């Protein structure tokens, strides 16, 4: 593989300003109802919100909501009350996400569309902090309320009832020059605790809108301002209150008498945030100097409880501004963020016994693409698109004059309100599409004859598509089709063709086709139903005749292009079909004419894949969705010119071809759990290769990778069938032309992976791997306890109880997954890799490197459409070192 290492692509990293788990621990739900999925929201200084799925410690970034370049100051989740359907079954309430951004409003985000949904009503000043009313452990069916602290000292109560966000009432108006509310939390459903800049903590009753108690922190330390700022307040499960202030102290207050019980000097600088565990016996605090301190509660022989600082460690290069904790039997972590752009997962219950885990800073959806046959590298950030031409290595090395390895040939700045969400470019580099949440724009790129630069011409886009916006877009390999997924996850397709009036120009046909997704009856309970239906991956087959899309729930939809291209046919023709809803009068009246029409482009039209319903649901969201290229894919559908034998008649005036694409169309998938599948899409089943190579045969080195896969590049020249996968810190090659292991090795590998997987899950709480005992700081492996005059040795490693063993759920899920992949393998299979000559017998089946990091993206480039079989795969590896990303923001 010929690699061009790139560090010139601009993609700045922004500080973290808010983090919030969708819940802090497992909720009390009716028997038989599963816990809602857990999500983590991370807000950044540019207004973006990242949605992460912890996935039992695998940590997958599922979505990024584009911001308006205003820093987020806080995030909070709520969940609507559970309901009961007509059959008496509990329907889990849906989650909602709210944010503040130093403006006089609380904002709600549309989780499905990934954009702002509504703003709160009311007349109050800029909101500096807010919190959601606790809902677990109560039978109250009312919706959760939000309480907000404002710049002028006002405390505001907002209601989220009836799926709305409205001002309810003012709780208090605290007067004074320093009466700014900077932190707030619920002590219980009708008690609110707020920290101010005037050295006080106030407790409010939400029912009577009265001040219950005012507690004083005291004066600042010598050399500091007179007033102490209460940067953070939280409530423990027993009602006690903890606070962190500008003196660097963590203060504990009695939840009944509101008296000070203990004061700990936790930090040498200001304490900016505190977060407790679910049992209330551990408290984490973060400071201005980037340190995390751990405070634990102990009980002496007299039964008196006290707090002590047990650990502290520098975790961030800048301040630790925000923290959020989730503490349950299967996952126990604190996620922190601050001035540096790296979120860090810190073990909570297993602190000191497990390592911290920095989460990736590069996005899951790579913001770089390439026009392979034009040697163009495209990157985007904000509202700017940069297009680079990558020089051939031979030209750079043999030219008598110094030739730059790359050249910026075009820069496009969109005149839009929103930032760019997605960009796509055709393989020949002639058409580029860019989308925001509200617009889709297309441009034609042409090389200027007098300079090494590209001319950019705006193309007309049908209004029915231009005003929709898109979350994902893809050009077909033949550059004739553009598929766009709207923020509502509707899939639209347009045809691109040459302009007859000017052969050098291209145009977009006016008709936009919307292909329908399958109507599925999902009986599973989820607190993110609409969010899970959002499409996250989109892929065309190599011959441009099959389109596939997957959503966050793991469902795959597919559509096929029926018929053969006929250049003599009308660009757009309309054929009427019977209504899909039946032949009844009611259904025919309800259905519109557009729903009954089939739009035919040059003799071809898009329709549902007849075998699409046979493709099973994946175990988790697909991170890789790519069709396996074949040598004859480019001409698979070009064998027939037009649709011979198709003629209109009196009984069939709208005759058109219903012939499905020829050949096999193999869709290779890797999920967030790093499970791999390959489907024969037109047959609706697993391919033979996938049956012989289920996930357990993956190399052990791949199973040990912790960062999730980001993208994939195929290498099929010269009879090779290699798939290059990459994550933020690794690149991995799989030779998928043959079996990855022989039959005997596969059986042994399955048992090894099962044992290693159980061991890994049982010894990790969701952060880093176990710390070797000889590396643990100040922690012995065991201690001795005197009981009834007998000394017993007690291990400090927390044992895994059977009732908290999350691996049983994993085992059940694995049975379902293996039902998709486990099919008997024959012992007499030919082990010649790629099925080629004898010299390929010893060819590598996999290869891995950690040389490049952090990887923003890997894209292929080539000289032209003709593939040189003797030439190795040529790729651009775009790296974005953290120090460089911070410097360029």
Secondary structure in CASP SS format (residue, H / E / C, confidence):
PFRMAT SS
TARGET T0000
AUTHOR 0000-0000-0000
METHOD secondary structure of the structure
MODEL  1
X C 1.00
X E 1.00
X E 1.00
X E 1.00
X E 1.00
X E 1.00
X C 1.00
X C 1.00
X C 1.00
X C 1.00
X C 1.00
X C 1.00
X C 1.00
X C 1.00
X C 1.00
X E 1.00
X E 1.00
X E 1.00
X E 1.00
X E 1.00
X E 1.00
X C 1.00
X C 1.00
X C 1.00
X C 1.00
X C 1.00
X C 1.00
X C 1.00
X C 1.00
X C 1.00
X C 1.00
X C 1.00
X C 1.00
X C 1.00
X C 1.00
X C 1.00
X C 1.00
X C 1.00
X C 1.00
X E 1.00
X E 1.00
X E 1.00
X E 1.00
X E 1.00
X C 1.00
X C 1.00
X C 1.00
X C 1.00
X E 1.00
X E 1.00
X E 1.00
X E 1.00
X E 1.00
X C 1.00
X H 1.00
X H 1.00
X H 1.00
X C 1.00
X C 1.00
X E 1.00
X E 1.00
X E 1.00
X E 1.00
X E 1.00
X E 1.00
X C 1.00
X C 1.00
X C 1.00
X C 1.00
X C 1.00
X C 1.00
X C 1.00
X C 1.00
X E 1.00
X E 1.00
X E 1.00
X E 1.00
X E 1.00
X E 1.00
X C 1.00
X C 1.00
X C 1.00
X E 1.00
X E 1.00
X C 1.00
X C 1.00
X C 1.00
X C 1.00
X C 1.00
X E 1.00
X E 1.00
X C 1.00
X C 1.00
X C 1.00
X E 1.00
X E 1.00
X E 1.00
X E 1.00
X E 1.00
X E 1.00
X C 1.00
X C 1.00
X C 1.00
X C 1.00
X C 1.00
X C 1.00
X E 1.00
X E 1.00
X E 1.00
X E 1.00
X C 1.00
X C 1.00
X C 1.00
X C 1.00
X E 1.00
X E 1.00
X E 1.00
X E 1.00
X E 1.00
X C 1.00
X C 1.00
X C 1.00
X C 1.00
X C 1.00
X C 1.00
X C 1.00
X E 1.00
X E 1.00
X E 1.00
X E 1.00
X E 1.00
X E 1.00
X C 1.00
X C 1.00
X C 1.00
X C 1.00
X C 1.00
X C 1.00
X C 1.00
X C 1.00
X C 1.00
X C 1.00
X C 1.00
X C 1.00
X E 1.00
X E 1.00
X E 1.00
X E 1.00
X E 1.00
X E 1.00
X C 1.00
X C 1.00
X C 1.00
X E 1.00
X E 1.00
X E 1.00
X E 1.00
X E 1.00
X E 1.00
X C 1.00
X H 1.00
X H 1.00
X H 1.00
X C 1.00
X C 1.00
X E 1.00
X E 1.00
X E 1.00
X E 1.00
X E 1.00
X E 1.00
X E 1.00
X E 1.00
X C 1.00
X C 1.00
X C 1.00
X C 1.00
X C 1.00
X C 1.00
X C 1.00
X E 1.00
X E 1.00
X E 1.00
X E 1.00
X E 1.00
X E 1.00
X E 1.00
X E 1.00
X C 1.00
X C 1.00
X E 1.00
X E 1.00
X E 1.00
X E 1.00
X E 1.00
X E 1.00
X C 1.00
X C 1.00
X C 1.00
X E 1.00
X E 1.00
X E 1.00
X E 1.00
X E 1.00
X E 1.00
X C 1.00
X C 1.00
X C 1.00
X C 1.00
X E 1.00
X E 1.00
X E 1.00
X E 1.00
X E 1.00
X E 1.00
X E 1.00
X C 1.00
X C 1.00
X C 1.00
X C 1.00
X C 1.00
X C 1.00
X C 1.00
X C 1.00
X C 1.00
X C 1.00
X C 1.00
X C 1.00
X C 1.00
X E 1.00
X E 1.00
X E 1.00
X E 1.00
X E 1.00
X E 1.00
X C 1.00
X C 1.00
X C 1.00
X C 1.00
X C 1.00
X E 1.00
X E 1.00
X E 1.00
X E 1.00
X E 1.00
X C 1.00
X C 1.00
X C 1.00
X E 1.00
X E 1.00
X E 1.00
X E 1.00
X E 1.00
X C 1.00
X C 1.00
X C 1.00
X C 1.00
X C 1.00
X C 1.00
X E 1.00
X E 1.00
X E 1.00
X E 1.00
X E 1.00
X E 1.00
X C 1.00
X C 1.00
X C 1.00
X C 1.00
X C 1.00
X E 1.00
X E 1.00
X E 1.00
X E 1.00
X E 1.00
X E 1.00
X C 1.00
X C 1.00
X C 1.00
X C 1.00
X C 1.00
X E 1.00
X E 1.00
X E 1.00
X E 1.00
X E 1.00
X E 1.00
X C 1.00
X C 1.00
X C 1.00
X E 1.00
X E 1.00
X E 1.00
X E 1.00
X E 1.00
X E 1.00
X E 1.00
X E 1.00
X E 1.00
X C 1.00
X C 1.00
X C 1.00
X C 1.00
X C 1.00
X E 1.00
X E 1.00
X E 1.00
X E 1.00
X E 1.00
X E 1.00
X E 1.00
X E 1.00
X E 1.00
X E 1.00
X C 1.00
X C 1.00
X C 1.00
X C 1.00
X C 1.00
X E 1.00
X E 1.00
X E 1.00
X E 1.00
X E 1.00
X E 1.00
X E 1.00
X E 1.00
X C 1.00
X C 1.00
X C 1.00
X C 1.00
X E 1.00
X E 1.00
X E 1.00
X E 1.00
X E 1.00
X E 1.00
X E 1.00
X C 1.00
X C 1.00
X C 1.00
X C 1.00
X C 1.00
X E 1.00
X E 1.00
X E 1.00
X E 1.00
X C 1.00
X C 1.00
X C 1.00
X E 1.00
X C 1.00
X C 1.00
X E 1.00
X C 1.00
X C 1.00
X E 1.00
X E 1.00
X C 1.00
X C 1.00
X C 1.00
X C 1.00
X C 1.00
X C 1.00
X C 1.00
X C 1.00
X C 1.00
X E 1.00
X E 1.00
X E 1.00
X E 1.00
X H 1.00
X H 1.00
X H 1.00
X C 1.00
X E 1.00
X E 1.00
X E 1.00
X E 1.00
X E 1.00
X E 1.00
X C 1.00
X C 1.00
X E 1.00
X E 1.00
X E 1.00
X E 1.00
X E 1.00
X E 1.00
X E 1.00
X C 1.00
X C 1.00
X H 1.00
X H 1.00
X H 1.00
X H 1.00
X H 1.00
X H 1.00
X C 1.00
X C 1.00
X C 1.00
X C 1.00
X C 1.00
X C 1.00
X C 1.00
X E 1.00
X E 1.00
X E 1.00
X E 1.00
X E 1.00
X E 1.00
X E 1.00
X E 1.00
X C 1.00
X C 1.00
X C 1.00
X C 1.00
X C 1.00
X C 1.00
X C 1.00
X C 1.00
X E 1.00
X E 1.00
X E 1.00
X E 1.00
X C 1.00
X C 1.00
X C 1.00
X C 1.00
X C 1.00
X E 1.00
X E 1.00
X E 1.00
X E 1.00
X E 1.00
X C 1.00
X C 1.00
X C 1.00
X C 1.00
X E 1.00
X E 1.00
X E 1.00
X E 1.00
X E 1.00
X E 1.00
X E 1.00
X E 1.00
X C 1.00
X C 1.00
X C 1.00
X C 1.00
X C 1.00
X C 1.00
X E 1.00
X E 1.00
X E 1.00
X E 1.00
X E 1.00
X E 1.00
X C 1.00
X C 1.00
X C 1.00
X H 1.00
X H 1.00
X H 1.00
X H 1.00
X C 1.00
X C 1.00
X C 1.00
X C 1.00
X C 1.00
X E 1.00
X E 1.00
X E 1.00
X E 1.00
X C 1.00
X C 1.00
X C 1.00
X C 1.00
X C 1.00
X E 1.00
X E 1.00
X E 1.00
X E 1.00
X E 1.00
X C 1.00
X C 1.00
X C 1.00
X C 1.00
X C 1.00
X E 1.00
X E 1.00
X E 1.00
X E 1.00
X E 1.00
X E 1.00
X E 1.00
X E 1.00
X E 1.00
X C 1.00
X C 1.00
X E 1.00
X E 1.00
X E 1.00
X E 1.00
X E 1.00
X E 1.00
X E 1.00
X C 1.00
X C 1.00
X C 1.00
X C 1.00
X E 1.00
X E 1.00
X E 1.00
X C 1.00
X C 1.00
X C 1.00
X C 1.00
X C 1.00
X C 1.00
X C 1.00
X C 1.00
X C 1.00
X C 1.00
X C 1.00
X C 1.00
X C 1.00
X H 1.00
X H 1.00
X H 1.00
X H 1.00
X C 1.00
X C 1.00
X E 1.00
X E 1.00
X E 1.00
X E 1.00
X E 1.00
X E 1.00
X C 1.00
X C 1.00
X C 1.00
X C 1.00
X C 1.00
X E 1.00
X E 1.00
X E 1.00
X E 1.00
X E 1.00
X E 1.00
X C 1.00
X C 1.00
X C 1.00
X C 1.00
X E 1.00
X E 1.00
X E 1.00
X E 1.00
X E 1.00
X E 1.00
X E 1.00
X C 1.00
X C 1.00
X C 1.00
X C 1.00
X C 1.00
X C 1.00
X C 1.00
X C 1.00
X C 1.00
X C 1.00
X E 1.00
X E 1.00
X E 1.00
X E 1.00
X C 1.00
X C 1.00
X C 1.00
X C 1.00
X C 1.00
X C 1.00
X C 1.00
X C 1.00
X H 1.00
X H 1.00
X H 1.00
X H 1.00
X H 1.00
X H 1.00
X C 1.00
X C 1.00
X H 1.00
X H 1.00
X H 1.00
X H 1.00
X E 1.00
X E 1.00
X E 1.00
X E 1.00
X E 1.00
X C 1.00
X C 1.00
X E 1.00
X E 1.00
X E 1.00
X E 1.00
X E 1.00
X C 1.00
X C 1.00
X C 1.00
X H 1.00
X H 1.00
X H 1.00
X C 1.00
X C 1.00
X C 1.00
X C 1.00
X C 1.00
X C 1.00
X C 1.00
X E 1.00
X E 1.00
X E 1.00
X E 1.00
X E 1.00
X E 1.00
X C 1.00
X C 1.00
X C 1.00
X C 1.00
X C 1.00
X H 1.00
X H 1.00
X H 1.00
X C 1.00
X C 1.00
X C 1.00
X C 1.00
X C 1.00
X C 1.00
X C 1.00
X C 1.00
X C 1.00
X C 1.00
X C 1.00
X C 1.00
X C 1.00
X C 1.00
X C 1.00
X C 1.00
X C 1.00
X C 1.00
X C 1.00
X C 1.00
X C 1.00
X C 1.00
X C 1.00
X C 1.00
X C 1.00
X C 1.00
X C 1.00
X C 1.00
X C 1.00
X C 1.00
X E 1.00
X E 1.00
X E 1.00
X E 1.00
X E 1.00
X E 1.00
X C 1.00
X C 1.00
X C 1.00
X C 1.00
X E 1.00
X E 1.00
X E 1.00
X E 1.00
X E 1.00
X C 1.00
X C 1.00
X C 1.00
X C 1.00
X E 1.00
X E 1.00
X C 1.00
X H 1.00
X H 1.00
X H 1.00
X H 1.00
X H 1.00
X C 1.00
X C 1.00
X H 1.00
X H 1.00
X H 1.00
X C 1.00
X C 1.00
X H 1.00
X H 1.00
X H 1.00
X H 1.00
X C 1.00
X C 1.00
X C 1.00
X C 1.00
X C 1.00
X E 1.00
X E 1.00
X E 1.00
X E 1.00
X E 1.00
X E 1.00
X E 1.00
X C 1.00
X H 1.00
X H 1.00
X H 1.00
X C 1.00
X C 1.00
X E 1.00
X E 1.00
X E 1.00
X E 1.00
X E 1.00
X E 1.00
X C 1.00
X C 1.00
X C 1.00
X E 1.00
X E 1.00
X E 1.00
X E 1.00
X E 1.00
X C 1.00
X C 1.00
X C 1.00
X C 1.00
X C 1.00
X C 1.00
X C 1.00
X H 1.00
X H 1.00
X H 1.00
X H 1.00
X H 1.00
X H 1.00
X H 1.00
X H 1.00
X H 1.00
X H 1.00
X H 1.00
X H 1.00
X H 1.00
X H 1.00
X H 1.00
X H 1.00
X H 1.00
X H 1.00
X H 1.00
X H 1.00
X C 1.00
X C 1.00
X C 1.00
X C 1.00
X C 1.00
X C 1.00
X C 1.00
X E 1.00
X C 1.00
X C 1.00
X H 1.00
X H 1.00
X H 1.00
X C 1.00
X C 1.00
X C 1.00
X C 1.00
X C 1.00
X C 1.00
X E 1.00
X E 1.00
X E 1.00
X E 1.00
X E 1.00
X E 1.00
X C 1.00
X C 1.00
X E 1.00
X E 1.00
X E 1.00
X E 1.00
X E 1.00
X E 1.00
X C 1.00
X C 1.00
X C 1.00
X C 1.00
X C 1.00
X C 1.00
X H 1.00
X H 1.00
X H 1.00
X C 1.00
X C 1.00
X H 1.00
X H 1.00
X H 1.00
X H 1.00
X H 1.00
X H 1.00
X H 1.00
X H 1.00
X H 1.00
X H 1.00
X H 1.00
X H 1.00
X H 1.00
X H 1.00
X H 1.00
X C 1.00
X C 1.00
X C 1.00
X C 1.00
X C 1.00
X C 1.00
X C 1.00
X C 1.00
X C 1.00
X C 1.00
X C 1.00
X H 1.00
X H 1.00
X H 1.00
X C 1.00
X C 1.00
X H 1.00
X H 1.00
X H 1.00
X C 1.00
X C 1.00
X C 1.00
X C 1.00
X C 1.00
X E 1.00
X E 1.00
X E 1.00
X E 1.00
X C 1.00
X C 1.00
X C 1.00
X C 1.00
X C 1.00
X E 1.00
X E 1.00
X E 1.00
X E 1.00
X E 1.00
X E 1.00
X E 1.00
X C 1.00
X C 1.00
X C 1.00
X C 1.00
X C 1.00
X C 1.00
X C 1.00
X C 1.00
X C 1.00
X C 1.00
X C 1.00
X C 1.00
X E 1.00
X E 1.00
X E 1.00
X E 1.00
X E 1.00
X E 1.00
X C 1.00
X C 1.00
X H 1.00
X H 1.00
X H 1.00
X H 1.00
X H 1.00
X H 1.00
X C 1.00
X C 1.00
END
